[in-house]
């Protein structure tokens, strides 16, 4: 007899509890415990009939070919195309364009005579056909794409084995189901499906691409197990109020991680942007106080971005701190350093921060341009239009170098910037390089303030 054990698992730290709590006892996060089921089955240990032990030197990796879509920015993101027989995951906010992008990729490959199965548990075939007409898929593409109106995993596997497609797109993994009366929890269903994907899909000689939902925090919805089992995880990010979209690979077994590609989404689908730095700075008005340009390295590619600050006197007992694109805790930290280490006092100022283009900045390499943009807005004094800055700011106001700074300077110089404010310990020389020890020296140089 099969016994079913009920327990509760935290989505944040994956700790297990025998009863439900509003707050996880381990990581202290709220509302993260979900009900799961465990079946206690005695399975005898069996000796495998196949030999799955290999000599590493004798393995032929020439079979790891790639499906080249022809969408160069997408192929570059994956390290040169979609690796054959891989399992990939595309996730993003609702309405951000996941289904459109996947259908566009399917169309590009189908146009090269690749066989595609597009399984959808969210839309019917007519809705997908309407989208295909909107993004102008060719007749040849339509002929090589088959639509499966099903979210049943057994049904999908049956058609995959019979049709032998080159690529299978499943939209989305959260709509997949697998009949099992003992597993009623959505999380348990997803755990089971993840296990089937890992154990069964690996045996099939084809390539899979799943779309997936995200939580309100922007993280992949579902157990972390899902991210561990797939080969590549791609986040599609952007702002629904703009047409700019960013693809970011957070995991890639066949290429570099944290690679980013930029697209513009319009009525005809996704159009790749060959030079994102130029596009992001196209509408910049350098005569406005509070604007500062820097560069970040996404994967192996540098990207120029503009940070904007608005500092104004607060008429509240609790001054506002609002940030879009930069972690608010980092904004508060840099504001505190400025308030403590310089004569500029921000304790009674509202501060609003925006990274133009909907980009989210990670790390500490943007500390210096953030501080300069706050200086500029507070003093109502624009910085010179061809000046850019890069660097980390310590708690004592000292400037620290970061990795990849030479690559960032080269990118900014390529698009027309002439002077670069960087930490002195970067040890980079040049007629256009201005090195400083701390933010007070920056304040003196740019704004003639002690």
N, C-alpha and C positions, 0 to 999 in steps of 0.2 A: 504494500500500500504506500502511496506517495503522500508524505506529510508536507503541508504548506506552512511555512513560518513567516509571520509578518514582522517587519522591522522598519525603522525609519532612518533614511540616509541623508546627510547634509549635502546639498548641491555645491556648496562652497569649498568645504574641506574634506568631504567624503567620509566623515566619521559616522559611525553607526550607533543608534540608540534603540532600546527595546520599546520606548514609548515616545509620543510626539511632544515636542517642546516648541514654544513660540520662538525662543532664542536657542541657537545651537550651543550646547554646553562646552563644546571644544573651541570653536572659533568666534563665538559670541555674535555671529550674524543673525539677523532676524528673518523669520519666515523662509528658511532655506531647507527645512526638513520635509522630505516627501516619503510617502508610503511605498514600500517595496515588498516583494514576495520572494521567498526562497524555498525552492522545492528540495527536500531531502531524499535523494534517490541513491541507493547503493549501486554503483556502477563498477563491475569487476575490471581490474586492470588487464588490458589486452596487449599482446605483442603486435606492433605494427607489421603489416604485410609488405609494405613498400620501404625501400631504402631511401631515407631522407637525410643521410649524412654525406656531406660533400667535401672534397678537397678544394680549398679556396683557390689554389693555383689553377686548377683544371676547369673552373667555372667560366663559361663563355658568356660575357655580358654584351655581346653584339646583338643579342635578342632585345635589349632594352632600346628599341627604336622609339621614335616620337611621331605623333600625329601633328603635322604642321598646318595650322588653320589658315595662315596667311594674314591674320590680324597680328601684325608684328609686335605691338606692345603687349598683347596677351601672351603670345608665344615667348617673348623675352622674360615675362614675369615667371613663367614656369621653367625657365632654364633652357629654352629652345623648342618648346612645343609640349603637348601633352604626352607624357610617357606611356607607351603601350602597356596594357594590362595593369594600369594603376587605378587606384580608387581616390577620387578627389572630392572636395567639399567646397561649395560656394555659399557663403552666408552674408546676410545684410538685413537692414531694416525693411519693413513692409513697404512696397511701392518704390523701392530704390532702383529696381530694374533687373533683378536676378533672372527672372524668366525670360525677359527680352534678350539679355546677354547670352544665356544658354542657347536660346533658339538661333541667335545670330551665329554662334560658334558652330552649332549643328549645321546651319545652312552653308557656312564656309567650308566645312569638311565634306558635306554632301555634294557640294559643287565640284569636289575633287574625286567623286565617285566612291566615297566612303558610305557604308551603310549605317544608318542611325536609327535607334529606337528612342522615342521621346515618351516616357511614361509619366502621366500627370494624374495626381490625386486631387488637384485643386481646380483644374479647368477641364472643360470638355474639348473635343476635337475641333468643333466649330470656332470656339474662342481662340484656340491656338492658330487655326487657319487665318483668322482675321489679323492676328499679330504678324503672321508670316507675310501677308500682303502689305501690311504697313511698313515693314522693314525691307520690303522689295526682294524677297528671296527668289532666286531664278527657278525656272521650270525644272531644270536638272536637279536642283537642290530639293525641290518638293517631291520629286520622284523617288529620291533615295532616303527620305525621312518617313518613318512609320510612327503614327501616334497610337499610344496605348492608353485608353481611359481606365486606368486601374491603379489602386494604391496597395493591392494585395501582393505581398512578396512572392508567394508561390506562383501566382499568375505571371509576374514579371520574369521570374527565373525560367518558367516554361517557354515563354516566347523568346527569351535570350538564347536558350539552348537550341531552339528550332531554327531561328533566323540567323544566328551567328553574326551579329552586327559588329562593326568596328568600334562604335561608341554607344553607350547607353546613358541617357540623361533621365534622372528621376527627380521630379519636382512635386513635392519636396519630401525629405526624409521623415518629417513630422507627420505626414499623412499616410505613411506606410503602416500596414497592419499585418499581423500574423496570428491566425486563429489559435487561441490557447485559453481555455477557461480559467486556468490557475493564475493567469497574469492579467489582472484588470487595471493596474496602475499604468498610466501613460509612460512614466519613467521606466517601469519594469518592461513594458513593451519595447521601448526604445533600446534598453539594454539587451534584450533578446535579439532584436533586429540587428544591433551592432555586432553581436556575436555571430549571427548568420552571415552578415556581410563579410566579416573577417574570415570565417571558415569556409563558406561556400563560394563567394564571389572570387576569391583568390584562385579557385580551381578553374574558373571559366576564362578562356582565352579572349578576353575583351577588356575594354576600358570603361570605367564608370565615372559619372559626374553627378553628384547630388547637390540639390539646393537645400538650405536649412534656414530656420528662423533664428532670430536673436532675442535676447531678453531686453528689458527696458534699460539695462546698464550697458547694452551694446555687445554683450558676450553671447557666444553660441548657446542656444537653448538646448538643454539636455545634459546627459552625463558627460564628464570629461573623457570617459572611455572612448567616446566617439572620435574625439580629436586624436587620441593615441593610435587608433586602429587604421585611420586613413593615411594616405601618402602625402597629401597636399591639402592645406586649409587656406582658403582665400576669402578675405573680407572685402565686400563691396561697400564703400562708404561714400557719403556725400550729404548734401542738404537738399531736401525736396523743393526748396525755394529757388535753387539754382540748377543749372544744367550740367555742372561739373561732377564727375564721379571718379573715385580713386579705387583701384584694385590693389590690395596689399596682401602679400603672401606671408603668413605668420608661421607656416610650417611647409617645408618642401624637401622631401627625401632625395630629389633629383636635381636640385639647384639651390641657389642662395635664398635665404629667408629675409623677411622684411624688405623685399623688393616691392616697388610701387610703380604702377602705370596709371596714367591719367587719360580719361575719356571725356567727351562731351556727349550728353544724351539728348537727342531730339526726336522728332516724330518718326524718323527713319531708323532709329536704334542708336547704337553707340558708334561714335566717330573717335578714332584714336588721335591723341595729341602728341605730335612729334617733339615739340619743344615746350614742356609745361612751364618752365621758368618765365619765358616770354609771355605766355598767356596769363599767368598769375599776376604779373606786374603791369599788364597792358593798361589797366585803368587807374594806375597809381598817380596820385597828385602829390608830388614831392614838396609842394609849398604849404602843405597842411601840417601843423604841429602835431606831434604824437605818432608820426609814421617812421618806422625804421626797418630796413631790409637786412635779412640774414640768409643763411643757407643751411639746409639740413641734408644729411645723407640717408637716403632710403634704399636699403640693400647696398648696391654698388654705385647707385646714381645720385649725384647731388641735385638739389632742387632749391631754387631761390624762392623765399616767401617774405611776405610783408606782415609785420606786427604793428597793430594800431592800438594806441592808448588814449583814453579820455579821462582826464583828472579834473574834477570840479569840486568846489567847496560843498561840504555836506551840511544840510540843515536838519539833520537827524542826530539823535544821540548815538546811533549805531551806523556809521558810514558804510555804504554799500561796496562790496567787492564782487564784480560779475565778470566772468571770463568765458570766452568761447574759443576753443582750440588749444588752450593751455590749462593744465591742472590748476584749479583755484588755490590749492595749498601752496603751489610754487609761486603764484602771484602774491599771496599773503607773505611768504617768506622773503621774496625780493623787496616787497614794500617795507617790511620790517627792517631789512638791512639798510635800505636807503634812509629810513627814518632815524636809525641809530648811528650810522656811519657818516652821514652827510648833514648839511645844514638845511636840507629840504625836509620839511615835516609833513607827513601824510596822514597823521592820526585823525585829522578832521576833514579828510578828502574822500569823496566817492571816486572809485577807480573802476573803469570799464575797459576790458581787454578783448581784442578780436584779432584772430589770425585770418587774413583774407583768403577766400577760396574754399572755406570749409575744411581746411587741413587741421589735423590734430597733431600737436608737437609733443614728442616724448623725450625724456632725458633732460640734461641740464645745459646743453650747448647754446640755447637761446636766452640764457639768463642776461647776458650783457645787452643784446638788442632790446630785450624787454625793459631793462632798467633805463636804457637811453630813450626809449619811446615814452616812458613815464616822466623822465626829466623834461623831454621836449614839450609834452602836453602841459605839465605843471608850470613851466616857464613861458608857455605859449610862444615857443621859438622853434621853427622847423630846422631840421638838420640839413646840411648840404645834400643835394639830390643824388650825387654820385658817390656817397659814402655809405659803406656797409660795415657791419660789425659781427663778430663771432666770439663766443667764449662763455665760460662758466663764472659765476660770482659766488665767492665763499661767504660765510657768515660774518667775517671781519671786513667785508668789502673788497677783499683781494680778488684779483682775476686769475683764473686757471685755464690752462689750455685743454682742448678736447681732441679726440681722435678724428682723423679725416679733415683737419682744418685746411691743409694745402689743397685738397680736392675741392673744398667749398670755395676757397679764394679763386681758384681757377675758373669755376663755374660762374661766379659773380663777375669776374673780369671779362669773361666771354660775352656777357650780355650788357657790358658797358659801364660797370662800376670801376672807379679809378682809385679810391682810397679805402683801406681796410683797417679797422680798429680791432686789435687782437691783444690777448695777454702777452706780456713780455716773455714769459717762460715758454712760449711756443717756439722760440729760437728760429723764427722765419725772418729773413732779411729781404729787403727790396725797397726801391724808391717810393713805392705806393703802399708800403706797410708801416703802420703807426702802432708801436707797442706801448702798453701801459701796465702799471703794477696794480692799480686799484681804481674804483669807480670815481674817487675824488679827482684823480688826474684826468679822467674822461670828461667829467663835469667842467673842469677848468679849460680843457682844450676846445670842447664844442660850444660851451655857453659862457665862457669866461666868468665862471662862478667858483668860489672857493668852497 
